[in-house]
């Protein structure tokens, strides 16, 4: 049951919640500092740059954030497990360098010099994504180290912000400090793991990288669609509104973005155990999913109601002033986690049954609808239109995933 404290789900979910709790506390500390020192416009620009780099990071993770843990679970022996880790890290590090090189010419197409500087210093986040050990820790069902790494990285980040960001000209340092703090600790993690394991053999193979690129293409495409749907909102909004409105929307969106991770926690927490149960009994598998699905819906609904009710207070804490626009946007976006949770069973079912083609189609159709309705609604209603578009996208995503799973081939 979801409430069994000794279950793998409970342990993983508690650790992921602690991890996100660190993010929330850190966000409560540094967001008011950044918003008040940098101002609405620069705050909007650093969030826009962050969204761009996070979208590009999907090229770095290349879908192994989804099936990497499953590969670790199925390895069954240390030598094979080490080989999987080596292959994934090789691929990610290579792609992070390639994405940076390819992106450089496009950075200078943007006319705003301040944004150019912010964006180029944000690219260190790609290296952090390449070194992220979560896929390995999920695979061995030990997520607590990720929470510890996150705690120290966020602590470093807050300290760096307080020490070195003092006026609007320092805006370019915000995302740079974020990325460098995480990268530093991830490097320490891998070095410690490699040095402590006499059996670990880290080797580079270009041939194997090409094989892995082909092997995970479907999951990469599906994760790309999902990633852009979740992270592309600010990029679209930037096309239609001023930097000031972008900054005010970003303030609310930052809170909603944190809450949007809750359904992801549920998936990450049960994925490995669900894979094992599915191989034993289909009835037990469906019962297992239904229990956590109901628990997830109740959890996200309660959080949505609380966030909506206290939206004015939340924004005032972040901005140190009342901003009605941001509060109203947050009250709308607060229901995104609940709507996203509707798709929990569908996504887990597709992942554990390796339905890559259907998952790819579902996420592509979702992205297509998001692009169409967000461009139309944002053009007409600005940030409010984008908020409604995000809600509609979560509903459509559930429907299309459900339809494709139940459609007879």
N, C-alpha and C positions, 0 to 999 in steps of 0.2 A: 504493500500500500504506500501512497505518496508520503504519508506521515511517519513511516517507520524510519527512525533516526539511524538505524543500522544498515539500511539498504544502500546499494551503490548509488541509486538516484539521489537519495537524501544527502549523502556525503558529497557527491559531485555538485549538487545544486547549492548546498550550503557554501562550498568553496567558491563556486562561481558567483554566488550572492555576495560573499565577502569581497571578492574581487571587484564586483560592481559597486559595492558599498564604498570601497576605497576610491573608485572613480567619482562617485557622487560627492563624497566629502571633499576630495581634491577640487572638484568642479565648483563646489560652494565657496571654496577659498580663493581659487585663482580667477574665476569668471568675473566677480565684482572688481577685482584688481585690474584685470585687462580692460573690461568695459569702461571703467571710470578713467583710467590713465590714457588709453588709446582713443577713446571716443567711439561713437556709434559707427561711423564710416569705416575706420580702420579695423574695428572689431568684426564688422561684416566681411571685410576683405580677408582677414586671417581665417575666418570660418569658411569662406569661399575657397581659399587656397587649400585648406585642410580637406574639403570635400573633393577637390580635384585630385589631390594626391591619394586619398583613400580609394577613389575610383580606380586610379592607376595601379594601386596595390593589388587589385584583383588579378592583374597580369602576373604579379609576382607570386601570389599564393597558388595560382593556376589550378584551383579546384581541390588541392590536396588538404585544405582546411576541412573539407567535407569527407573525403574517403581516406585521408592519411591515417586517422585514428583506427579506422576499420582494417587497414593494411597492417598496422601494428598489432592489433588484436589477433589477426589471422596468421601472423608470422610464426608463432609457436616455438621459436628458438632464437637465442641471442644473436647468432651470426646473421640470420635473415633479417632480424629486427634492425641490426646495425647497418645492414646494406640499404634498407628502406630509408632510414634516417639520412644516410649519406647521399642517396639519390635525390631526396626531396630538398635537402639543403643546397646541394650543387645546382639543382634546377632553379631554385628561388634566388640564390645569389647571382647567378648568371642573368636571369631575367631582370633583376633589380638594376643591374648595370646597363643592360640594353634599353630598358624603359627610360632611364634617365638620359642616355645619349640621344635617343630618338626624340625625346620631348623638348630638348634644349631650344631648337629653332622655333617651336610653337610658343614658348614662353614670351618671346619678344614681339609676338604679333599683338599682344595686349597693349593698348596705348598708355596705360597707367604705370608709371615707373615705380611707384610705391608697391603696387601689386606684383610687378615683375620680381622685385627684390624679395618680397614675402614668399612668393611661390617657389623661387629657386632654392631658398633656404629651407623650404618645407620638404624637399625631396629626401632628406635623411630619414624620413618616416618610411620610405620604401625599404631601406636597409633593415629597419626595425621589423617590418613585416616579413622580410626574408628569413630573419633569425628567430622569429616567434616560435617557441617550443610547444605551444599549446597542442598541436596535433600529436606530438609524442606523449605528452602528459595525459591527454585524454585516452590515448591508446593503452596506457598502463594503469588507467584509473587512479591517477595521483595528480589532482588539479591544484592541491594546496600550494605547491611551489610557484605556480603561476600567480596566485594571489599575493604571495610574499614578494615576488619580483615586481609585481604591479605596485605594491605598497611603497617599496623603496624607490622605484622609478618616479612615481607621482610625488613623493616627498622631495626628491632631487629637483623635479620640475618646479614645484612651488618655491623652493629655496632660490633657484636660479632666477625665477620671475621677480621675486622680491628684491634680490640683490642687483639685478642688471637691467630691468625694464622700468624706466622712470618717466618717459615721455612718449609722444606719438611716433617719434623717429625710430624708436626701438621695436616697432611692430613686427619687423622681420625676424626678430629673435623668438617670438612666441612659439611658433610651430617648430623652429629649429631646436629649441630647448626640449620640447616635447619628444621629438624623435631621438635626439642624442642621449637623453636620459634612459629611454627604453633600450636603445641599441647597446649601450654600455653594459647594462645588467644582463641582457640576453647573451652577449659575448662571454661574460663571466660564467653563466650557466653552462653553455656548451663546452667551454674550456675545462670546467670542473668535471663534466660528464666524460669527456674524452680522456682526460688524464687519470680518472679513477677507474676506467674500464680498460683492462689490458687486452681485451678481445676486440675492442673497437678499432676499426680500420677505416679512416677517412680517405677516400680516393676520388679523383676527378676523372670523369669520362664523358667526352662530348657526344660519343655515340649513344650512351645511355640517356643523356639529356634529350636527345632527339626522339628516342623511343618513348620516354616519359611524356614528352609533348604530344605525341600522337595518342598515347594510351589514355590520357586524361582530357582529351579535347572536348568531349561531351559535357563533362562536369564543369570544365572551365567556361564553356559557353553559357551554361545554365547559371553558374554563379556570377558571371559577368552581367547578365540581365538582371538578376536579383540585386546585385551590388549597385548598379546604376539606378535602379528603381528606388532604393533606400537612400542613396547618397547623392543623387543627381538633382535633388530639389532646389538647392541653393544656386546651382549653375543655371537652371532654367529661370528661377526668380530674378537672377542678375540681369537677364535679357530685357526685363520689362519694368523694373523699379529702380529708384535711386539707391545710392549706397547707404543712405540713412535708413530707408525702409528695410533694406537687406540686413542691416545690423540689428534692427529691432525684431525682425522675423527670426534671425539667427539665434537670438537670445532664447526665444521660446522653443525653437527647433532643437537647440542643444539639450534641453531638458527632455523633450520627446524622444530624441535620438537615444538617450541613455535608457529610457523606459522601453524602447523598441527592442532592446537586447534581451528582455525577459523571455519571450518565446524562444529565442535562440538558445538561452540557457537550458530550457526544458529539453530541446532537441539534443544539445551537446551532452546533457546529463544522462540521457537514457540510450543514446545511439548504440554504444558498444554492447550494453546488456540486451537491448532489443534485438540486435543481430544474433546473439547467442540463442535467445528464446525462440526466435522465428525458425531456426533450424530444428528445434525440438518439437514444437507444437504450434500450429496456426491458431487454434482456439485460444491458447494461453497468450499468444502474441497479441491478438486483437483485444483480449481482456486487459492485458497489460497497458496497451496504448490508451484504451478508453478510460482507465482509472486516472492516468496522468493528464489526459485531455480535459476531463472534468475539473480536476484540481487546478490546472493551468487557467481554464476559463474563469473560475471563481477568483483566483489570485489576481489576474489582470483586470477583471471587472472592478474589484475593490480598489485597486491602485488607480484605475481610470477615474472613478468617482471622487476619490480623495484629491487627486491632482487637479481635476476640474474645479472642485469646490474651493481649493486653496490656491488657484492659479494667480490671483492678485498678489497674495503674500509671497509666493515663490518668486515671481518676477521682481517684486520689490527687494527681496533678499539679494537677488543676483545683480540688479542694476542700482541698488541703493536709492531708488526713486520709483514712483508709480508710472507705469507705461501701459495705458489701456490697450493699445494695439497688441503688444506682446502678450498681455494677459488673455485677451480674446483668442488669439492664435493658439496659445497653450491649452486653453479649455477645449478647443476643437481637436488638437493633436493628441490630447491625453487618452483618447479612445483607440489610437492606433495599435498599442500592444494587445488590447482585447481582440480587435479584428484580426491581427496577425496570428493570434493564438488559434483562431478557427482553422488555420491551415496546418496545425501541428501534426495531426495524424497522417495527412496526405504526404507531407514532406518526409516524415520518418519512413512511411511505407515505401515510397519511391527509392529512398537511399538504401534501406536494408535489402530491398529486392533488386537493386542495381538497375532500376528503370531509367537509365541515363537519357534515352531518347525522349521519353515522355516528360521527364523533368526539364529537359532542354526546351521542349515545345511550350510547356506551361509557363516557364519564366520568360521566354521570348514573347509570347502573346501578352503577358502581364506588362512587360516593358513597353511593348507597342502601344497598348492602351494608355499607359501612364504618359508616354510622350505626347500622344494626341490630346488627351483630356487636360493635361497640365499646361500645355502650350495654349490651348483655347481658353481655359478658365483663368489662368494667370494673366493672360493678355487682357481679359475683360475685367477681372476682379482683383488683380494683384495678389498679395499674400493670402488673402482669404480664399481666392480661387485655388491657389496651390494647396492650401490646407484641405479643402474639400476633395481635391484631386487625389491627395495621398490617402484619404479615407476610402474613396471609391476604388482605388487601386488594390487595397488590401482585401476588399470584398470580392473583387473580380478575380484576384489571385486564388482565393479559396475555391471559387466556383470552377475555374478552368482546371485547377489541379484535380478536383473531385471528378469532373467530367472525364478527363483523360484517363484516370485510374479505372473508372467504371465502364468506359467505352469498350465494347467488344472488338477485338482485333479481327 
